[in-house]
Amino acid sequence: MADNSGEYRAHLATYNSFNKLVLFMILWIVLLLSSMALGLIGGVHLLSLLLGIGGTVALLIAFAVLS
């Protein structure tokens, strides 16, 4: 029974890590698409560049600190 408990904990840790990775990718893709829309359609090139770079750094820091 102890072996199953260890496997369950390992599986749960992997599942949580995968969920964090998927959430990060969804947020990063939304950030990328919104930055591209601001730059290409909105005509606010410098703001979209700063939003894209700053948002990416903020996402990386947030996921590094929270995990």
C-alpha positions as CSV (number, residue, x, y, z in Angstrom):
1,M,0.0,0.0,0.0
2,A,2.9,2.3,0.7
3,D,4.0,2.0,-2.9
4,N,0.7,3.1,-4.3
5,S,0.7,6.1,-2.0
6,G,4.1,7.2,-3.3
7,E,3.0,6.7,-6.9
8,Y,-0.1,8.8,-6.2
9,R,1.9,11.6,-4.8
10,A,4.3,11.5,-7.7
11,H,1.3,11.5,-10.1
12,L,-0.3,14.4,-8.3
13,A,2.9,16.5,-8.4
14,T,3.3,15.8,-12.1
15,Y,-0.4,16.7,-12.7
16,N,0.0,20.0,-10.8
17,S,3.2,20.9,-12.7
18,F,1.5,20.2,-16.0
19,N,-1.5,22.3,-15.1
20,K,0.8,25.2,-14.2
21,L,2.6,24.8,-17.6
22,V,-0.7,24.8,-19.5
23,L,-1.9,27.9,-17.6
24,F,1.4,29.7,-18.3
25,M,1.2,28.9,-22.0
26,I,-2.5,30.1,-22.3
27,L,-1.7,33.4,-20.5
28,W,1.4,33.9,-22.6
29,I,-0.4,33.3,-25.9
30,V,-3.2,35.7,-24.9
31,L,-0.5,38.3,-24.0
32,L,1.2,37.7,-27.3
33,L,-1.9,38.0,-29.4
34,S,-3.0,41.2,-27.6
35,S,0.4,42.7,-28.1
36,M,0.3,41.8,-31.8
37,A,-3.2,43.3,-32.1
38,L,-2.1,46.6,-30.4
39,G,0.9,46.8,-32.6
40,L,-0.5,45.8,-36.0
41,I,-4.2,47.0,-35.8
42,G,-4.1,49.6,-33.1
43,G,-0.9,51.3,-34.4
44,V,0.6,51.6,-30.9
45,H,3.9,50.0,-31.7
46,L,6.0,51.1,-28.8
47,L,3.3,50.3,-26.2
48,S,2.7,46.9,-27.6
49,L,6.4,46.1,-27.5
50,L,6.7,47.2,-23.9
51,L,3.6,45.3,-23.0
52,G,4.8,42.1,-24.7
53,I,8.3,42.2,-23.1
54,G,7.1,43.4,-19.7
55,G,4.2,41.0,-19.6
56,T,6.5,38.1,-20.5
57,V,8.9,39.0,-17.8
58,A,6.1,39.5,-15.3
59,L,4.6,36.1,-16.2
60,L,8.0,34.4,-15.8
61,I,8.6,36.0,-12.4
62,A,5.1,35.3,-11.2
63,F,5.3,31.6,-12.1
64,A,8.8,31.2,-10.7
65,V,7.8,32.8,-7.4
66,L,4.4,31.1,-7.0
67,S,5.7,27.6,-7.8
